[in-house]
Amino acid sequence: MTAPERSLSRGVVTRYAIGSIGTGGFATLPGLVLVYYLTDTLGVAALVAGLVVTAAKVWDVVIDPWIGERSDRALARTGTRRTWMVVGAIALPVGFVLTFAVPAGLDPAASGTWVFVAFLATATAFSLFQVPYIALPAELTSDYDARTRLLTWRVVVLTVAILLFGAGGPEVRAAFADEHVGYLVMAIVAGVAIGAGMLVASFTAARGAPTGSHQARSLRAGYAEGFAALGRSRPFRDLLAAFVLQGLATGVMLAGAQFVATWVLHDESAVTFLFVALIAPAVLCAPVWQQVARRVGKERGFAIASVLFAAAAASLVGMLWAPGAWVYAPVALAGAAYAGMQSLPMAMLPDVISHDARQHGEGRAGSFGGIWTAGETAGMALGATLLTIALAVTGYVESAGSTVVEQPAAAVVGIVVSFSLLPAALVLLSLVPIGRYPLRRHDIQADAALRAVAL
């Protein structure tokens, strides 16, 4: 038995969507600036910088399934998932500020260690919020189209957050002559905003009567529950595989944006325009994908969005021969497609959870959310790792502080390919599991009808 279902009032939709200020900010800003901060301010080697960021994310992958199972246990024991969400919302700003508070003058090894420890703590706090947050839509409504509406408005806020943090973060940093001060002020402003958004969304979680035993379970049992959900649900495996591949694609592009602006477009501030070009169409097109899903189904809409994104990304390889303002047009097309690539699989996840509940019993949404968040985190983290491998292989030259360097031609090629052909190939590969995804509207409507009878 899940938490009591509530109607999707405007207030519920709004509060849930506001949580994406936090998730969008945390997913965007570290991915955009953290590798660059390590390599070009702290002097950490590119491959080491990638390992620092990836190692912290791998920790998330390890703990997310456990957090998911514990969230399910908390719901059964106390009637709510809210407590851990609030703890994560309060703790994250502290860790985020510490991540960008490395004292000037530390050697690269000490600086990398500082960032690793602080970012590890920040990522843990984020998981405490994110895993139960992902689980909530399956419990807020059982209606196929209402879930699309809920997640559409979440993605609208998500894309606005990506724009604000992606474009505004570097601008705050650039407002200060001292890079260390600029990054610290950026982290304080962003950390407070991220935590506030997460805190608001925490109160979307219902408070109800306990629904089950509060008997403690072992750490191993917690992991087993999450991976059991993955093993028994083919729709979940297909959807997660597609989302992870697309996370790799967006992760490598996100981490590469600042490098494209600096070394291909030769204007560090161009990263702001890249984000505006990407996110403005996404904000406008998220409701369009809601209508597409209503007409042709979420899974077909997801495939259409993916093909459009891949085509737009692949065309950016032209920067090798003619870098210029034209790049903003395909980036805008990618942004329009990105809205569908985010909202539709997120709206499909609660369908997967409810379908599994009909077959295997309810109360496992947190376990699904834990595995989903682990996969999403792994995809984004490994995307940044792919970029740093490309930079290392092609001879990228790191710098510290205001030191001026020149990049070899091979490094510029590596940056462009990592921003164009590589993400396009990954998204095209994701079409394979999308094509295998078996659930359709009538399956979810049948699940909802049976649940209504049971209640």
C-alpha positions as a printed Julia matrix, in Angstrom:
455×3 Matrix{Float64}:
   0.0    0.0     0.0
   1.44   3.39   -0.97
   0.92   6.75    0.6
  -2.64   7.95    0.06
  -3.17   9.24   -3.45
  -3.99  12.93   -3.79
  -5.5   14.84   -6.68
  -3.0   16.77   -8.74
  -3.96  20.26   -7.67
  -2.1   23.24   -9.04
  -0.35  23.62   -5.7
   0.95  20.03   -5.74
   2.2   20.41   -9.31
   3.85  23.74   -8.48
   5.6   22.59   -5.32
   6.82  19.43   -6.98
   8.13  21.38   -9.96
   9.99  23.84   -7.73
  12.16  20.94   -6.61
  13.74  21.04  -10.04
  15.35  24.36   -9.14
  17.5   22.21   -6.89
  17.91  19.19   -9.16
  18.54  21.36  -12.23
  21.03  23.54  -10.41
  23.0   20.65   -8.96
  22.97  18.69  -12.22
  24.08  21.71  -14.24
  26.56  23.87  -12.39
  29.06  21.24  -11.19
  28.9   19.53  -14.58
  29.56  22.83  -16.3
  32.33  24.34  -14.17
  33.82  21.75  -11.81
  36.23  20.1   -14.26
  37.19  23.52  -15.62
  37.69  24.81  -12.06
  40.0   21.9   -11.3
  42.03  22.13  -14.51
  42.19  25.87  -15.2
  42.09  27.39  -11.7
  43.58  24.74   -9.43
  46.02  23.26  -11.97
  44.81  19.66  -11.63
  45.57  17.43  -14.63
  42.55  16.83  -16.88
  42.4   13.07  -16.36
  42.79  13.45  -12.59
  40.07  16.12  -12.57
  37.74  13.72  -14.34
  38.53  10.99  -11.84
  37.83  13.34   -8.91
  34.39  14.21  -10.24
  33.6   10.66  -11.32
  34.67   9.09   -8.02
  32.24  11.29   -6.1
  29.49  10.34   -8.53
  30.35   6.66   -8.27
  29.72   6.98   -4.54
  26.22   8.17   -5.4
  25.73   5.16   -7.62
  26.71   2.95   -4.7
  24.42   4.53   -2.11
  21.36   5.44   -4.21
  19.8    1.93   -4.26
  20.26   1.7    -0.48
  18.69   5.16    0.01
  15.77   4.06   -2.18
  15.04   1.0    -0.1
  15.39   3.02    3.12
  12.95   5.57    1.73
  10.43   2.78    1.17
  11.02   1.61    4.73
  10.55   5.16    6.04
   7.24   5.42    4.19
   6.04   2.15    5.73
   7.29   3.09    9.2
   6.32   6.77    9.43
   3.86   7.38    6.58
   6.13   9.83    4.71
   9.31  10.14    2.64
   9.75  13.75    3.73
  12.37  13.5     6.5
  15.35  12.46    4.41
  14.4   14.97    1.71
  14.54  17.8     4.26
  17.9   16.62    5.61
  19.35  16.59    2.1
  17.97  20.04    1.31
  19.58  21.54    4.41
  22.94  19.78    4.1
  23.58  20.31    0.39
  24.31  24.07    0.41
  27.04  23.57    3.03
  28.84  20.93    1.0
  28.41  22.89   -2.22
  30.07  25.98   -0.8
  32.94  23.93    0.61
  33.53  22.36   -2.82
  34.44  25.75   -4.27
  36.19  27.11   -1.17
  39.67  25.69   -1.89
  42.19  28.15   -0.44
  44.47  29.86   -2.96
  48.01  28.52   -2.96
  47.27  24.85   -2.27
  49.17  22.49   -4.54
  47.14  20.57   -7.16
  47.15  17.3    -5.2
  45.79  18.92   -2.04
  43.29  20.94   -4.04
  41.98  17.86   -5.81
  41.63  16.02   -2.5
  39.73  18.96   -0.96
  37.28  19.08   -3.88
  36.82  15.32   -3.83
  35.88  15.15   -0.14
  33.59  18.19   -0.25
  31.86  17.12   -3.45
  31.4   13.61   -2.06
  29.5   15.05    0.91
  27.46  17.31   -1.4
  26.52  14.43   -3.68
  25.42  12.36   -0.68
  23.13  15.15    0.52
  21.68  15.45   -2.97
  20.88  11.72   -3.08
  18.99  11.93    0.22
  16.62  14.33   -1.53
  16.67  13.11   -5.12
  15.88   9.42   -4.63
  12.56   9.9    -2.76
  11.77  12.9    -5.01
  11.92  10.61   -8.06
   9.65   8.1    -6.31
   6.83  10.57   -5.56
   5.03  10.83   -8.96
   3.97   7.17   -8.88
   2.28   7.9    -5.54
   0.79  11.3    -6.4
  -1.46  10.05   -9.23
  -2.21   6.88  -11.2
  -3.47   8.7   -14.3
  -1.38   8.26  -17.5
  -1.81  11.84  -18.77
  -1.73  13.47  -15.33
   1.74  12.05  -14.82
   2.83  13.61  -18.09
   1.41  16.94  -16.9
   3.2   16.68  -13.55
   6.54  15.86  -15.11
   6.12  18.37  -17.94
   5.95  21.26  -15.51
   8.81  19.79  -13.56
  10.87  19.88  -16.77
   9.77  23.45  -17.51
  11.2   24.5   -14.15
  14.2   22.21  -14.69
  15.07  23.88  -17.97
  14.66  27.35  -16.49
  16.95  26.28  -13.64
  19.51  24.95  -16.11
  19.41  28.31  -17.91
  19.72  30.35  -14.73
  22.49  28.26  -13.21
  24.25  27.47  -16.48
  24.26  31.04  -17.73
  24.22  32.88  -14.4
  26.81  30.8   -12.56
  29.69  31.66  -14.92
  28.57  35.31  -14.96
  28.75  35.53  -11.16
  32.18  33.9   -11.27
  33.39  36.3   -13.96
  32.25  39.36  -11.95
  35.29  38.96   -9.68
  38.89  39.51  -10.74
  40.09  36.84   -8.3
  38.98  33.45   -9.65
  38.92  31.87   -6.2
  36.6   34.56   -4.86
  34.41  34.35   -7.95
  33.89  30.62   -7.6
  33.17  30.94   -3.87
  30.52  33.65   -4.32
  28.99  31.63   -7.15
  28.79  28.6    -4.85
  27.15  30.53   -2.02
  24.45  32.03   -4.26
  23.81  28.77   -6.1
  23.91  26.6    -2.97
  21.25  28.65   -1.19
  18.97  28.6    -4.26
  19.4   24.85   -4.75
  18.66  24.09   -1.1
  15.6   26.34   -1.03
  14.06  24.67   -4.09
  14.63  21.24   -2.63
  13.14  22.24    0.7
   9.91  23.48   -0.91
   9.48  20.25   -2.87
  10.06  18.17    0.26
   6.6   19.2     1.47
   4.99  17.56   -1.56
   5.63  14.25    0.16
   2.51  13.12    1.98
   2.22  12.57    5.7
   0.01   9.59    6.34
  -0.45   6.67    8.67
   2.31   4.04    8.78
   1.53   1.24    6.34
   3.87  -1.56    7.39
   6.53  -2.96    9.68
   9.48  -0.82   10.78
  11.77  -3.81   11.27
  15.37  -2.89   10.4
  16.95  -4.53    7.36
  20.56  -5.18    6.49
  22.53  -3.06    4.04
  22.72  -6.05    1.71
  18.93  -6.49    1.79
  18.5   -2.84    0.86
  20.58  -3.28   -2.28
  18.9   -6.57   -3.09
  15.47  -4.93   -3.2
  16.58  -2.3    -5.69
  18.33  -4.72   -8.03
  15.43  -7.16   -7.76
  13.2   -4.43   -9.2
  15.66  -3.97  -12.06
  15.87  -7.69  -12.71
  12.14  -8.42  -12.85
  10.92  -5.38  -14.81
  11.77  -5.35  -18.5
  10.13  -1.92  -19.02
  12.36  -0.53  -16.28
  15.51  -2.0   -17.84
  14.66  -0.6   -21.27
  13.76   2.84  -19.99
  16.8    3.06  -17.71
  19.19   1.93  -20.46
  17.92   4.66  -22.77
  18.06   7.31  -20.07
  21.61   6.37  -19.01
  22.88   6.51  -22.59
  21.29   9.91  -23.01
  22.75  10.99  -19.68
  26.18  10.12  -21.07
  25.47  12.25  -24.11
  24.24  15.29  -22.2
  26.96  14.86  -19.57
  29.77  15.02  -22.12
  28.18  18.05  -23.82
  27.59  19.84  -20.53
  31.17  19.33  -19.38
  32.47  20.38  -22.79
  30.48  23.62  -23.18
  33.02  25.82  -21.41
  35.86  24.26  -23.4
  33.98  24.9   -26.66
  33.41  28.52  -25.69
  37.05  29.08  -24.74
  39.02  27.09  -27.32
  36.66  26.77  -30.33
  34.59  29.97  -30.26
  37.46  31.85  -28.53
  35.16  33.64  -26.12
  34.74  32.37  -22.54
  31.47  34.29  -22.21
  30.02  32.36  -25.17
  29.07  29.59  -22.73
  26.24  31.87  -21.58
  24.88  32.17  -25.11
  25.2   28.42  -25.63
  23.01  27.87  -22.61
  20.46  30.45  -23.65
  20.28  28.85  -27.1
  19.8   25.41  -25.55
  17.36  26.16  -22.76
  15.06  28.86  -24.14
  13.6   26.46  -26.75
  13.39  23.72  -24.11
  11.21  25.92  -21.87
   8.88  26.69  -24.76
   8.73  23.14  -26.12
   8.15  21.12  -22.95
   4.34  21.65  -23.15
   4.53  20.73  -26.86
   5.97  17.32  -25.98
   3.09  16.85  -23.53
   0.69  17.2   -26.46
   2.82  14.91  -28.64
   2.67  12.25  -25.92
  -1.1   12.65  -25.63
  -1.45  12.03  -29.38
   1.12   9.33  -30.15
   2.17   7.98  -26.74
   5.08   8.79  -24.49
   7.39   6.16  -25.95
   6.97   7.39  -29.54
   7.39  10.99  -28.48
  10.57  10.01  -26.64
  11.97   8.4   -29.81
  11.11  11.44  -31.95
  12.82  13.8   -29.5
  15.91  11.59  -29.44
  16.29  11.54  -33.23
  15.99  15.35  -33.39
  18.62  15.78  -30.68
  21.06  13.39  -32.38
  20.73  15.18  -35.71
  21.28  18.58  -34.11
  24.31  17.41  -32.13
  25.95  15.74  -35.12
  25.71  18.93  -37.2
  27.89  20.77  -34.65
  30.95  18.96  -35.99
  31.02  21.77  -38.54
  32.72  23.89  -35.87
  35.95  22.18  -36.89
  35.94  24.09  -40.15
  33.76  27.12  -39.54
  33.27  28.06  -35.88
  30.85  30.92  -35.52
  27.45  32.16  -34.46
  25.67  29.6   -36.67
  26.21  26.99  -33.94
  23.4   28.51  -31.88
  20.77  27.28  -34.4
  21.48  23.52  -34.02
  21.97  24.05  -30.28
  18.46  25.54  -30.19
  17.07  22.51  -32.05
  18.84  20.25  -29.55
  17.23  22.27  -26.76
  13.75  21.77  -28.19
  14.4   18.03  -28.38
  16.0   17.94  -24.92
  12.68  18.99  -23.35
  11.09  15.79  -24.66
  14.11  13.67  -23.72
  13.66  14.8   -20.12
   9.92  15.04  -19.56
   8.78  11.91  -21.37
  11.04   9.26  -19.75
  10.41  10.88  -16.36
   6.67  10.55  -17.03
   7.18   6.94  -18.14
   8.97   5.98  -14.9
   5.86   6.18  -12.65
   4.05   4.1   -15.28
   6.75   1.46  -14.92
   6.47   1.58  -11.11
   2.69   1.25  -11.08
   2.82  -1.6   -13.6
   5.27  -3.45  -11.38
   3.07  -2.75   -8.35
   0.13  -4.44  -10.04
   2.2   -7.57  -10.63
   4.38  -7.71   -7.52
   2.79  -5.51   -4.85
   3.17  -1.85   -3.94
   5.6    0.01   -1.71
   8.75  -0.23   -3.87
   8.78   3.17   -5.56
  11.84   4.21   -3.55
  13.79   1.17   -4.73
  12.97   2.03   -8.33
  13.92   5.66   -7.64
  17.24   4.6    -6.12
  18.28   2.54   -9.13
  17.04   5.25  -11.52
  18.99   7.97   -9.73
  22.09   5.78   -9.63
  21.85   5.22  -13.38
  21.22   8.89  -14.1
  24.14   9.92  -11.89
  26.45   7.37  -13.49
  25.53   8.56  -16.97
  26.17  12.22  -16.23
  29.4   11.49  -14.34
  30.79   9.17  -16.98
  29.92  11.78  -19.61
  32.36  14.15  -17.91
  34.87  11.31  -17.72
  34.57  10.68  -21.46
  35.4   14.34  -22.04
  38.46  14.28  -19.8
  39.7   11.09  -21.51
  39.32  12.81  -24.88
  41.18  15.85  -23.56
  44.0   13.71  -22.16
  44.34  11.62  -25.32
  44.4   14.66  -27.6
  46.99  16.54  -25.52
  44.95  19.2   -23.75
  47.21  21.62  -21.83
  46.1   22.47  -18.28
  46.74  25.84  -16.65
  46.6   27.39  -13.19
  45.23  30.83  -12.36
  45.9   33.45  -15.05
  48.57  31.44  -16.9
  48.08  31.73  -20.68
  48.45  28.53  -22.73
  47.93  27.46  -26.33
  46.06  24.28  -27.17
  47.3   21.88  -29.86
  45.05  21.39  -32.89
  44.33  17.8   -31.82
  42.91  19.01  -28.5
  40.52  21.34  -30.31
  39.39  18.44  -32.5
  38.81  16.37  -29.37
  36.68  19.12  -27.85
  34.52  19.47  -30.97
  34.01  15.74  -31.5
  33.11  15.32  -27.81
  30.49  18.04  -28.21
  28.98  16.73  -31.46
  29.55  13.27  -32.93
  30.04  11.45  -29.63
  26.75  12.56  -28.0
  24.92  12.03  -31.29
  26.13   8.43  -31.44
  25.14   7.78  -27.83
  21.62   9.12  -28.35
  21.17   7.09  -31.53
  22.24   4.0   -29.58
  19.53   4.78  -27.0
  16.89   4.22  -29.7
  17.46   0.47  -29.37
  16.07   0.15  -25.8
  13.41   2.79  -26.57
  12.2    0.57  -29.42
  11.98  -2.41  -27.04
   9.99  -0.57  -24.34
   6.7   -2.53  -24.1
   4.24  -0.41  -22.09
   1.49   1.54  -23.84
  -1.36   3.77  -22.69
  -3.83   0.89  -22.4
  -1.47  -1.0   -20.07
  -1.31   1.92  -17.64
  -5.05   2.54  -17.83
  -5.63  -1.11  -16.93
  -3.25  -0.75  -13.96
  -5.12   2.33  -12.74
  -8.51   0.62  -13.09
  -7.4   -2.37  -11.04
  -5.92  -0.11   -8.37
  -9.19   1.82   -8.13
 -11.07  -1.42   -7.6
  -8.6   -2.53   -4.93
  -8.97   0.76   -3.03
